Amino acid sequence: MQLTDIADQFEAMGISVVAMTFDSVEMLKSVEEDQGIEFTLLHDEDITHVNRLGILNDIDFEPDHRFYGVPHPGIFLVDPDGTIQAKFAEEGYRTRPDFANVLEAAAEL
């Protein structure tokens, strides 16, 4: 189950969905149009937020690798004040957090 498939369930709970990646703004626009993504996609300039959150995947990719900047997959549930209320993370870049658990936690907020 991908985030695009369940974004409406978060929206129904009054939770805004936002995704952040190191991909270029042009790439994000292309993905948004090609896949019909309706939630906000953010570009993490110079992987600033990935570094500040301590989620840089430095296990799989070295600084000279073209995928350097990829974070460990994760989801944060953030309240309107900007406080992280819950986080879900995985170490391997091929694994994603279980969205059923994320939806359950979101419903409890």
N, C-alpha and C positions, 0 to 999 in steps of 0.2 A: 504494500500500500504506500503510495507516494503522497507527499504533502499536498500536491495539487488535487489529489483525490479526496482529501478530507478537510481541506481548508474551509469549506462551507460549514463543517461541524464546529470548528473553532469560532467562526463568524457568528453562528447561531447562539453561541454562549457569550457573545459580546467581546470576543478576543480577536484582536487584529493579528494577522499573520504577516511576518516579514522574514525574508531570507537574505543572508549576507554571504558574499563570496569574493574571492580575489579576482574573479574574471573581470575583463574590461567592461566598461559601460556599454560599448557597442555589442559585445557578446550577450550581455544581459538583455538588451533591447531585442536582439535577434531571438533569443530563447523565449522571451516573453511573448513575442508575436507568433513564433512557430508553434509553441505549445499552449497558447491561450491562457497564460498565467495571469490571474487577476489580482494577486496580492503583490505587495511591494518587494522589489528586488534591489538590494543595496550593494554597491561596490566598496570593498574594504581597501581603500587607497594604501599602498605600501604595506599591506597586511598589518596595519596599525592595531586594529581591534583584536585580531587573532593573537598577536603578540601580547597585548595587554591582558587578555583573558587567559593567557597561558595554554592555548589549545593548538599551537602550531604542531603539525605532524612532522617532526624532525627525525622520526624513525624510518619512514619510507622514502623520504626525499631529501637530498642534500641541497645546499644553497645554489649550486650550479644546475640543478635539474629543472626542467621546464614546468614541473608541477610543484616546485617549491612555493610554499605559501598556503598549501592546502591545509585546512585545520582538521583535527580529529572531528568526526561527525558528531554533532550535538544539537540539542534544542534547549533553549532557555525560555522559561515562562517568567515574564517581567511585568510587574504591576505598573499602574500609571505613573507612579513616582520614580520609576526606573530601578526599583529594587528587584533583584533576581529572587523569585519565590521558589523555583524548582529548576533543576537542570538534569538533563539526560545526555550521556556521552558514551561514545565507543572509541576504542583505540584504533582499530583497523579502519581504513578508509572505505572498505567495501561493505561494512556493516553499518546499519542505521538503527537509531533507537526505535523501540517498539511503539508505534503510534497509539496502540490501544492503551498503553500505560500513560502516555502523554495526555491523551484525551481524558482519561480518568483523573489525573492530577489536575488538569485544567478545570474540570467540572467541580472539583473540591475547593477551588480558590474562591 
